[in-house]
Amino acid sequence: MHNNTYKDDVLVKSHQNGSFWEPNNYKTVVRRVDNIAKTCSDLTSCLQQRSEIEKIYARSLKEWDKKWSEVLDKSHEYGSNLDCWSTLLKTADTVANSHNEIKIKLDKQIGEIKQWKTTTLHKSLIGGYKESKVFDDDFRKCQKVWFKSYEKVNKLKKEYHFIKKMECTLHVNAKNCKENVNLSEEQKNKIADKYKKVILDSESLCNKYKAALAELDKLNPKYMEDMTDVYRRTDLVEKQRLDFLKKIILEFVQSDDNRINNVYLSAYDDLKLKFEKINFEKDLEDWSKMYGINMPMNWPVFQEYQPELQTISKSNTDVKVTSITTRTDLRTSIKNTNGAIHPPVSEKSETEVVDCDNDAISNENETQTHADGETISVNLEQAEGKKVIAIYEFKATDSDEFDLDIGEEFEMIKDADEKGWCTGRKNGRVGFFPKGYVKVVQ
């Protein structure tokens, strides 16, 4: 319905403007060449705006992914539900990359449009484009001879129609004057003679008019042939414009459709598989084993008092440090400020008695023994470690331990000992922290 209306409007408009074959009406055809520049300009603006949309959308998706990934890392979610949620966020990153690729493709197409316009159209020194000027000159040459004959026919037509109108008027006057008793015979004869002369002139103009038409009819075939040849050439240029426009749009549609479809299908197929693998029963069971009623428990039993000697020594100094440590291996669950339950940690209770012969004891000690018997060597300060991030909060109770804040990153340089304490390095300081409070940064 829309296409039919459009065609009807075009036909009406073209008829109102006159036929292509009429003088100077070929200029509408020549303007098609100038429209190439307009097409390139409009198409470039269109794709540039779409490119910007793709860029903004991709950036927004990545920002969304980053924000909620950080929230999820610090959340209480776990198990297959956490895995599924993480996959959803990764899907956004995948889709964002695809939209960035579309932007790159659009920018490339914009370059192709500019290049095609440069090779297709060449600016004239007097303004406009050389191609349209050539067509305009060729059409004008085709119409030159025919146009003179056409003007002659129109001139004779106008004169003939004027004298025929006069003839009709004099015919009425001549008829009426015969019955008019107020006119003399001389007056009546003058009117009759004038009427006869107009009839003769009318016949003469009619013959000239017909002769001019016959001459124009002889010129029409050659005129139409020449005009058609030039028109066909303009059609070839217009066909190039239409083909190029189709190529650019089709490339974009196919690229956009295929890339987006493939990415979405792949990404959301993965997401669908994650959803299908969600197993709440298993997640709850795993949670219970780690933090709930299915956790192992070292129930209190009688333990004999076991004093231990702890020393801190420094090279070339007379320092004696005596530490008596009472230790139990009770496992406990500690809650962080958000109410999340921490993994079990060896609980230590110790009483230290320090006898110092020198006040020069400092953090530069070459060796330091932890309350659980773990010794930190100065060599660990240069040891290579792996990057970890704290997933629970921990407040140190000993000077050789770290405080941990959720999301804080540092290095773990030694795995957990038999008591569950790991060795790490943070801000240049080596110390202990409980196992299970961190995860390795991938």
Secondary structure as the mmCIF struct_conf table of DSSP 4:
data_model
#
loop_
_struct_conf.conf_type_id
_struct_conf.id
_struct_conf.beg_label_comp_id
_struct_conf.beg_label_asym_id
_struct_conf.beg_label_seq_id
_struct_conf.end_label_comp_id
_struct_conf.end_label_asym_id
_struct_conf.end_label_seq_id
HELX_RH_AL_P HELX_RH_AL_P1 HIS A 2 ASN A 17
TURN_TY1_P TURN_TY1_P1 PHE A 20 TRP A 21
BEND BEND1 GLU A 22 GLU A 22
TURN_TY1_P TURN_TY1_P2 PRO A 23 TYR A 26
HELX_RH_AL_P HELX_RH_AL_P2 LYS A 27 ASP A 73
TURN_TY1_P TURN_TY1_P3 LYS A 74 LYS A 74
BEND BEND2 SER A 75 HIS A 76
HELX_RH_AL_P HELX_RH_AL_P3 GLY A 79 THR A 120
STRN STRN1 LYS A 123 LYS A 123
TURN_TY1_P TURN_TY1_P4 LEU A 125 ILE A 126
BEND BEND3 GLY A 127 GLY A 128
STRN STRN2 TYR A 129 TYR A 129
HELX_RH_AL_P HELX_RH_AL_P4 LYS A 130 LYS A 178
TURN_TY1_P TURN_TY1_P5 GLU A 179 GLU A 179
TURN_TY1_P TURN_TY1_P6 VAL A 181 ASN A 182
BEND BEND4 LEU A 183 LEU A 183
HELX_RH_AL_P HELX_RH_AL_P5 GLU A 185 GLU A 276
TURN_TY1_P TURN_TY1_P7 LYS A 277 LYS A 277
HELX_RH_AL_P HELX_RH_AL_P6 PHE A 280 TYR A 291
BEND BEND5 GLY A 292 GLY A 292
TURN_TY1_P TURN_TY1_P8 ILE A 293 ASN A 294
BEND BEND6 MET A 295 MET A 295
STRN STRN3 LEU A 309 GLN A 310
TURN_TY1_P TURN_TY1_P9 SER A 315 ASN A 316
BEND BEND7 THR A 317 THR A 317
STRN STRN4 SER A 323 ILE A 324
STRN STRN5 ARG A 327 THR A 332
STRN STRN6 LYS A 335 LYS A 335
TURN_TY1_P TURN_TY1_P10 THR A 337 ASN A 338
BEND BEND8 GLY A 339 GLY A 339
HELX_LH_PP_P HELX_LH_PP_P1 ALA A 340 ALA A 340
STRN STRN7 ILE A 341 ILE A 341
HELX_LH_PP_P HELX_LH_PP_P2 HIS A 342 PRO A 344
STRN STRN8 VAL A 345 LYS A 348
STRN STRN9 THR A 351 GLU A 352
BEND BEND9 ASP A 357 ASP A 357
TURN_TY1_P TURN_TY1_P11 ASP A 359 ALA A 360
TURN_TY1_P TURN_TY1_P12 ASN A 363 GLU A 364
BEND BEND10 GLU A 366 GLU A 366
STRN STRN10 THR A 367 THR A 369
TURN_TY1_P TURN_TY1_P13 ALA A 371 ASP A 372
BEND BEND11 GLY A 373 GLY A 373
HELX_LH_PP_P HELX_LH_PP_P3 GLU A 374 GLU A 374
STRN STRN11 THR A 375 SER A 377
HELX_RH_3T_P HELX_RH_3T_P1 VAL A 378 GLU A 381
TURN_TY1_P TURN_TY1_P14 GLN A 382 GLN A 382
BEND BEND12 ALA A 383 ALA A 383
STRN STRN12 LYS A 386 ALA A 390
BEND BEND13 TYR A 392 TYR A 392
STRN STRN13 PHE A 394 PHE A 394
BEND BEND14 THR A 397 ASP A 398
TURN_TY1_P TURN_TY1_P15 SER A 399 ASP A 400
STRN STRN14 GLU A 401 GLU A 401
STRN STRN15 LEU A 404 LEU A 404
TURN_TY1_P TURN_TY1_P16 ILE A 406 GLY A 407
STRN STRN16 GLU A 409 LYS A 414
TURN_TY1_P TURN_TY1_P17 GLU A 418 LYS A 419
BEND BEND15 GLY A 420 GLY A 420
STRN STRN17 TRP A 421 LYS A 426
TURN_TY1_P TURN_TY1_P18 ASN A 427 GLY A 428
STRN STRN18 ARG A 429 PRO A 434
TURN_TY1_P TURN_TY1_P19 LYS A 435 GLY A 436
BEND BEND16 TYR A 437 TYR A 437
STRN STRN19 VAL A 438 VAL A 440
#
